[in-house]
Amino acid sequence: MNIFDCLEELQAELFEKSYEELEAKYYELCSTNVGGNEAERIHNINLDTFQTQVKSSLQEAMHIVNEQSAKAIYFEYDMNNGWESTFFICDGYSSLLEEDDDWASDWIDEIEGPSNKEFAQVYKENGFDATEKAKAITLFLIVRTLVAFGTVAKSIKLNVPLCIGFHDQDPIMRIKE
């Protein structure tokens, strides 16, 4: 299993499947490749506080977007640094089809987002993709982050593209184009 191929597939699935379907698929993948305990451990991490903080920061980002007539919001989280996150308000945007994410590096403002110490701890114990177990766990952590973020985003009126990715992810994922 190549993790980057899985991320490419996941991007397509974001537009085709519900968040519940995505989470169930990657829970099953993690359970099958790792065993039920790790998948269940990740599944049981409560994301209520994370989502509340995401919502607050996203609302603040939307305020800046409207003030500055920005073109997109990019949410980035750092798996190697406590799952700390930042919302970048960007002056440009390129669609997924253009295969150019340089616009996300050219931001006009930023908002601090939440961290997720529990995800960071699970990740730290396994790494990114050194083993099949690590790959399955990383993918499930990414999917749970995407689902938490996407669920919040659905509750807010957004008039610009919304993207998400881990630090140095290429390409970044589109939640809303």
C-alpha positions in Angstrom: 0.0 0.0 0.0 1.5 3.3 -1.1 0.2 6.0 1.2 0.3 8.7 -1.5 -1.8 6.6 -3.8 -4.3 6.2 -1.0 -4.3 10.0 -0.4 -5.1 10.5 -4.1 -7.9 8.0 -3.9 -9.1 9.7 -0.7 -9.4 13.1 -2.5 -11.7 11.6 -5.1 -13.7 9.9 -2.3 -14.2 13.3 -0.6 -16.5 14.3 -3.4 -18.2 10.9 -3.8 -18.8 9.6 -0.3 -20.3 10.8 2.9 -18.1 11.5 5.8 -19.6 8.5 7.6 -18.7 6.2 4.7 -15.1 7.5 4.6 -14.6 7.0 8.3 -16.1 3.5 8.1 -13.9 2.6 5.2 -10.7 3.7 6.8 -11.6 2.3 10.2 -12.0 -1.1 8.4 -8.7 -0.6 6.6 -6.9 0.2 9.9 -8.6 -2.7 11.6 -7.6 -5.1 8.9 -4.0 -4.0 8.6 -3.3 -3.3 12.3 -5.9 -5.0 14.4 -9.0 -3.8 16.1 -7.4 -2.3 19.1 -5.5 0.6 17.4 -8.4 1.3 15.1 -10.8 1.4 18.0 -8.3 3.6 20.0 -8.2 6.2 17.2 -12.0 5.9 16.7 -12.7 6.6 20.4 -10.7 9.8 20.5 -13.2 12.5 21.3 -13.1 15.3 18.7 -15.7 17.7 20.2 -13.2 20.2 21.6 -11.1 20.0 18.4 -14.2 20.7 16.3 -15.4 23.6 18.5 -12.0 25.2 18.2 -11.9 24.5 14.4 -15.3 26.2 14.1 -14.2 29.3 16.0 -11.0 29.7 14.0 -12.9 29.0 10.7 -15.4 31.7 11.5 -12.6 34.1 12.2 -10.9 33.1 8.9 -14.2 33.7 7.0 -14.4 37.1 8.5 -10.9 37.9 7.2 -11.8 36.4 3.8 -14.8 38.7 3.5 -12.8 41.7 4.7 -9.9 41.1 2.4 -11.8 39.5 -0.6 -9.5 36.5 -0.3 -9.8 33.6 -2.7 -9.4 30.5 -0.5 -8.8 29.1 3.0 -6.2 26.4 3.6 -6.1 24.5 6.9 -2.8 22.8 7.6 -2.0 20.6 10.6 1.5 19.4 11.6 1.6 15.7 12.5 5.1 16.0 13.8 4.3 18.9 16.1 1.4 18.0 18.3 -1.1 18.1 15.4 -0.9 21.9 15.7 -2.9 23.6 13.0 -3.1 26.9 11.2 -5.7 28.5 8.9 -4.1 30.3 6.0 -6.1 32.9 4.2 -4.9 32.9 0.6 -5.1 35.6 -2.1 -5.0 33.1 -4.9 -6.3 29.6 -5.7 -5.8 26.9 -8.3 -8.3 24.1 -8.8 -7.3 20.5 -8.2 -7.2 19.9 -12.0 -4.5 22.5 -12.4 -2.2 20.4 -10.2 -0.5 23.5 -8.7 -0.7 24.1 -5.0 1.8 27.0 -4.9 -1.0 29.4 -4.2 -1.3 27.9 -0.6 2.2 29.1 0.2 1.2 32.7 -0.7 -1.1 33.7 2.1 -2.2 37.1 3.3 -3.2 36.2 6.9 -3.2 33.3 9.2 -5.3 32.2 12.2 -4.1 29.7 14.8 -6.1 26.5 14.9 -6.3 23.8 17.5 -3.9 21.0 18.2 -4.7 17.3 18.8 -2.3 15.8 21.3 -4.0 12.4 21.3 -3.7 12.1 17.5 -0.1 13.3 17.8 0.7 10.6 20.4 -0.7 7.8 18.3 1.2 9.1 15.3 4.5 9.5 17.3 4.2 5.8 18.3 4.0 4.6 14.7 5.4 7.1 12.3 4.2 8.1 8.9 4.7 5.1 6.6 7.6 2.9 7.6 5.4 -0.2 8.0 2.0 -1.3 6.8 0.7 -0.7 10.3 2.0 2.9 10.3 0.4 3.6 6.9 -3.0 2.3 8.0 -2.8 4.3 11.2 -1.7 7.4 9.5 -4.5 7.2 6.9 -7.1 6.7 9.6 -5.8 9.7 11.6 -5.8 11.8 8.4 -9.4 10.7 7.6 -10.6 11.4 11.2 -9.0 14.9 10.9 -10.7 15.4 7.5 -14.1 14.2 8.8 -13.9 16.5 11.9 -12.9 19.5 9.7 -15.4 18.8 7.0 -18.2 18.3 9.4 -17.5 21.7 10.9 -17.2 23.3 7.4 -20.6 21.9 6.4 -22.1 23.9 9.3 -20.7 27.3 8.0 -21.6 29.2 4.9 -18.5 29.3 2.8 -18.1 31.3 -0.3 -14.5 30.4 -1.1 -12.6 27.1 -1.7 -11.7 25.3 1.4 -8.6 23.0 1.5 -6.8 20.8 4.1 -3.5 19.1 4.3 -0.8 18.0 6.7 2.4 20.0 6.7 4.2 19.5 3.4 1.4 17.4 1.9 1.3 17.5 -1.9 -1.3 17.8 -3.3 -3.4 19.3 -0.6 -7.0 18.1 -0.4 -10.0 20.1 -1.5 -13.0 20.0 0.8 -14.9 22.6 -1.2 -13.8 23.9 -4.7 
